[in-house]
Amino acid sequence: MQRTAVINVVGLTKGLIGEHTPSIQAFANSVAVSSFPPAFPAVTCTAQSVYLTGEDAGGHGIVANGWYDRETAEVKFWKQSNHIVHGEKIWDRLRRDLPGFTCAKMFWWYNMYSSADWSVTPRPMYPADGRKVFDVHTQPMDLREALKADLGPFPFPAFWGPAAGIGSSQWIANSAKWIEEKEKPTLNLVYLPHLDYCLQKYGPDAPEIAPELQAIDEVVGDLIAFYQKRNIEVVLLSEYGISKVNRAVHLNREFRKRGWIQVKDELGLETLDCGGCRVFAVADHQVAHVYVNDASIREEVKALLESIEGVEEVRTSSEVWFTGVATERAGDFVAVAEEDAWFTYYYWEDDSKAPDFARCVDIHRKPGYDPVELFIDPELSLPKAKIAAFLLKKKLGFRALLDVIPLDDSLVKGSHGRDKVPEGEQPVLICKDAENVSAAEGVHDFLISLIKN
């Protein structure tokens, strides 16, 4: 068995490797670099599931980062149970073929209750008094306290939101080294999200990206050196590249103009009543799943989608994934944005009636992905004072709303999700013999072969 570390540098592409990434460049020069069309949709949960099962969404069922559950009539985003992912996982396959094989899964998604030997994933605690306490979930459970005792608490604000930064990726890298020193797994799956967030915030060609590349290069370079000293094969991998965007598309607002959206008044604010809508969209970056609850308007919905500016293509789920778990979860239609556009979940027409969670970092309550959570509202006069007041109230045990997120979609400068992208926006695989991989589904078998040899 060849012990292997897969470092998932989200957002990394050939075009980003250069003067600002000397460690990654040196490693790439010593091995081989391949790029390939991303999984569809090109989002984290789908891409990772492809790599870990060797199947597309038709097989593993992960059609996005979140989708509408038709039975509960609820949109569910960023769920964490590994049971959601269908198909045999790479660690189960290798454990069956190679006695003594072990796997650590460090912050890859769907990390709870998997059959991997060790796993760590972000998981806040939600006491009954309404608080949200940042924490991680681990398997085995006692790993949690041992890890935090040595590394300190996971810097959750640096993982997502306006304060997202290199700190979270640095902590994850340290946790990967920690598990190596303690357990020596055969396969170590390491997730470094840093580039994903800054690229969405600023855009791939913005001057602000140079120091961000340097920051992640330092973390990656340190990991490469750490593993190579231990004769561990290093694989650098990414899930997708980021496209420069300059416009947002509001499908739910288009549906609302035609009376197809149902909203509920909750204390003077509007929430989306998904089960009561005739049609609605669950937005996820540059892809949106469109659910048609009223079959009588199906063709009218399709015609409207095809006419909306910013929509490049409308696919039916049955055409993409045929039948099975993917079509059960996916929308009746899957809208794909044009290369410079992305989809919002917005459904309100008056910002004064936007739900209270719209101005918060609230990834589970929103019926769609919201990249605007990366920003603090520029119209707030004293945002630091507002945040400090919130933290004080929280410390004193009072409930409070940290409503500092803007509703300005024009702030977002980068997105992803499309599978038909130029080579410069394709994900990369960097390791020996990487040139043999030409598709996302091929990463799975490539890793198996690498470890077996």
N, C-alpha and C positions, 0 to 999 in steps of 0.2 A: 504494500500500500504506500502511495505517495501522499504524505500529509500536505494539505493544501489550504490556503487562505484566499477566499474570494472577497475582494474589497470593492463594494458597490459604490462608486463615486457618481452619485446621481447628477445627470446633466452634462457629464463629460463627453466631449466630441473631439474629433481630430482637429477641428479648427481652433479649439481652446488650448491645445497642447503646444507650447512654444516657450518664448522667453520668460513668461511669468510662471511657468511650471517646470523648472529645471530638473527636479527629481523624477517627475512623471515622464518627462522627455528622455532622460537618461535610461530609465527602465524600458521605455518603448523602444529605444535604439538597440537595447540588448536582446530583445525578444522579437515579437511580431505584433502587428496591429491590424485588426479587422473591424470593419463597420458593416452594418446590415440594417434592413428596414425594421423599425420597431414593431413590437407586438401591437395588436389593435384591441381596444384603444391604447394609445401609448401613454399610460398612466401607471403609477407605482404598483398598485395592487395587482393589476393585470400582468404587467411585465414580470414582476417577481414570481407570480404563479406559473407563468410560462417557463421561466428558467428552472423552477424547482420541480415541475412535473413533466416537462417536455411536450406539453399539449397546448393548443390554443384555448381561447375562452370557451369554445364549444365543448372541450373536454373537462377543463377544471372549473368552469362556471363563473369565473370572476370577470364580469362584463364591464366593470368600472371600479372606482374607489367606493362607490355606494350606488344603491338602486332602490326602486320602489318595491316593497313587499306587498304583493296583491292581496294576500290573505289578511294581513294586519292593517292594510291601507296606510302604511307608514313608509316614509323615506328613511333608509338606514345607511349612514355613512361611517366609514372608518371602524367597522366592527373588527374584532380581534381574534375570534376563535378560529383555529386552524381547521376545524371541522367544516367550515364553509367551503374550503378548497377541495374540490373533488380530484380524484386521480392519485396515483402512487407518488409519494414525495421522494426526492433524491436520497434522503438519508435512510428511508425504509428500504429502498432498492439496494443501496450499498451495504447496509447492515445485513441484508439477506445474502448477498454475494460474498461479503468479506467479513468473516468472524473477527470481532474485536473493533470494528469500525465504530467511531463516535462522531457526533456532530454538535457544534455550538452555533446557535442562531442568535446573533447579536443585533437586535433592533430591526431585522427584516420583518415585514408586516405579516399579519395572521400568525402571530407568535405565541398565542396563548393556547395551551392544551394540545400542542403538537407532540409528536413522538420523538422530536429531537432530544438529545441528552441534556443539553443546557440551553436555556433561552432567557433573554432579557428584553423587555419591551416597555415603552412608556404607558403608565396606567395610573391616573389620578385616583384618589379616594374621594368619595362623596358622602360625608356624614349626613345624618338626617336633619341637621340644623341648617342645611343649605350651603355649607362650605364646600370648597374644592381644594383638596390638599394634593399637591404635586408628589408623584411617587413613580416607582416602576413595579412591574410584575415580573417574577422570575419563576423558572422551573429548574431545579427543585426550589421550593418556597424559601428554604433557609439560605439560599444563595443571595437573596435580596439584602438582608442585613449585613452579611459578610462583605458584599461588594460595596455597599454604601459606607461601611466602616473604614474601608481602605481608600475609596475614591471620593467620598463625600456625596451629598445628594445630587441626583441628576439635575442639571440646570434646565429645567423644563421651559422657562420663558425663552431660552435660546434655541429651543427645538422648533417652535412655531409661534408666529405672531410678529408684532412690530419689532420685538427685540431678538428675533431669530438671527443667529450668528454662528461663528466658528466654535463657540464654547460647547455646544451640544455634540458636534462631530468629534471634537477633541475628547470629550468624556467617553463617547462610544468607542473611540480608538483605544483609549486607556482600558476600558472594560474588556475589549478584545484581547489586549495584551495580558490582562489580569487572568482571564479564563485560560489562556494558553499556559501561563506559568503554573496555574493551579491544576488544570485537568488535561492539558495536551490533547485536544480533540484532533481527530483525523481531518475533519473539514470544519473550518471556521468561516461562517458567513457574516460579513461585517457591512453595516449600512452607514454610509456617510452622506447625509442629506444637504450639506452646506450650500453647494453650488445651485441646487434646485431653487432655493428661496431667493438668493440675490439675483439670479438670472431672471426670475419672474418679476422681481421688483424693478430692476433697472433695464433689462433687455440685454441680449447677448453681446452687443457691440458697444455698450456704454463704457465710458472711462472708469466708472466706479467698479467695474468687474476685475480690473488688473490686481488690486490688493486682495480681492476675494480669492482669486486664483492662487496667488502667492500663499495665502493662509491655508487653503486646503492642500496645496502642494507640500507644505511643511508637514502637515499631519500624515499625508499619504507616504511621503518619503521616509518619515520615521517608522511607519508601519512596515514598509518594504524592507528596510534595513533590519528591523526587529525579526521579521520572519526569515529572511535569508540567512541570518546568523544561526538559525535553528534548522536549516536545510528544509524549510517549508516552501513548497511551490507557491508563488504569488500570482494571482489572477486579478487584473483590474477590469472592472465591468461597469457599464452604465445601462440605464433603462431607456433613455430617450435623450434627445437634444431639445433645446428651447428655441422656439421661433420668435422673432421680433413681431409684436402685435401693436396695433394702434387704434383698435375699435372693438367695442363690445356689442354683442347681439343679445337682445332680450326676448327670447321666445315666449316666455310666459306673459309678457306684456302684450305681445301680438295676439296671443290666444284670448287674453282678457278683453281686447278691443272688440272681439267677436262674441263675447258673452259666454265663452267656453270655460272660463276659470271661476271657481267658487272660492270666496274668501270668507273668513269668520272674523267678526269684530270681537276682539278681546281687550277690554278696558280701553277702548278707543283706538287700538292698533289692529292691524290686519295680519292674520295668519293664513297660510295656504291650506285649504281643506281638500287634500288630495283625493280622498275617496268620493267627494262630491263634485269634482271637476269632470267635465266632459273630456278634456284633454289637458295635459300639463307636461312640462319638461323638467327632467332632473339634469342639471348642467354639471359637467365635469371637464373643466378646461376647454379644449377645442372640440369636445364631443358632447352631445346631449342625447339622453334617452327620452323619447317622447312616448308617453303612455296614453292610449286612447281608450277611455272608459265607455264611450258611446260609439259603438261600431257604425252607427248610421252616418257619422261625419268623417269616417276614416279617409276616404279619398279626398275630401275637401281639406283635411288636415295636411295630407301629403302635398297637395297642390300648393297650399299656402307655404309650407316649408320650402318647397322648391323655388318659390318666388321671393323669399326674404333675402334682402341684401346681406351678404356676409356668410350665407350658407352655401357651401360649395357642392355638397353631395347629400343625398338622403338615401340611406340604405334600410332595408327591412331586416329585422333580426333573423328571420327564417332564411333569408338569402345569405347572411353572413355565417350563421352558426347552425343552420338546418333545424333540428329539433333537439330537445333535451334540456338540461339544467340552464344553459345559457339563454335560450329563448324564453324560458319560464321567468327569468330574472330581468332580461333586457326589455327595453321599450319596444313598442310595436314598430316604431321607426327609430333609426339612429342617425341624427343629424351630425354632419362633419363641417366644421367651420372652414372658411377660406384661410390661407396661410397667415394673414395678418389680423385675424379676428379670433375672438373667444366668446364663450357663452356665459352669461350671468344666470343666477337663479332668480333674479328680481322679478316680482310679480305686482308690487304696489305701484300706483301711479302718482302718489303724493308722498314725498319723503317724510312728512309729518305723521304719516300713518304706517310707516315701516315698522315691523315688529321690533321689540326691544332688543332681541338677540342680534338684529342686523348690524348694530353698532358695537357688537362685542366679538371677541374671539370665542366662537361657539361652533365648533366643527361638527357636533352631533345634532344640534337642533336645526341647523339650516338645511333646507331641502335642496342642497346642491353645494358644490365646492365654491369657496369664496376667497380668491387670492387677495382681495382688498384688505383682508385681515393682516397682511404684512405691513400695513401703513397705520400711522397715527393721524387722525383727522387734522389736516393743516389749518383748519379754521378754528381749532381750539386755541385760545389765547395763552393758557398756562397748562399744557398737558401734563407736565411733570408734577405740578401741584395737585391736579385732579387724580393722578395715579397715586400720589403719596397719601391723599385723603382716603382713597379707596383702601389702600393697604392698612392704614390706621384703623378704619372701621372694621376691617376684616380681623385684625389682631385683637380688637376689643370685643369681637363676637357678634358684631352687627352685620346684617345683610346689606349688600351694596351692589351697584351695577357699574362695571368698568366699561362704560360706553364711550370708547375713544376711537373706534374704527370709523372711517369715513364711508360715505355712500357714493364715492366718485370713482366710477369704473375706469376713467381715463388715466388713472395713476398706474395701472398695470401695463408693463412694457414687454413682458415675455410670457409665453404659454406653450402648451404641448398637448398631445392627444392624437394628432393625425398620424396615419401610418405611411402616407405618400409624401415623403419629405426629401429634400435634396441630401446628398451624401454628407454634406457638412453639418446636418442636423440629425444624423443617425447615431444610435448608440454604438459604443465601441467595446471590443474585447481585446485586451492587451496581455499577452503571455506567449509562451512558446507554442508554436503550431497554431496560433490563432487564425492564420489565413485559411484554415480548413473550415471555418464556421461562416456561413453566409445567410443564416436566418436565426431569428430569436429562439425558435424551437430547438435549434441545433446546439444551443449552449448546454442544455441538460446532458445530452449524450457525450458532448465533448468533456465536460467535467467528470463524468463517470469514467471515461476512458483515461483521463489524466490521473485520476486517483488510483485506478486499478493498475496502472503501469508504474 
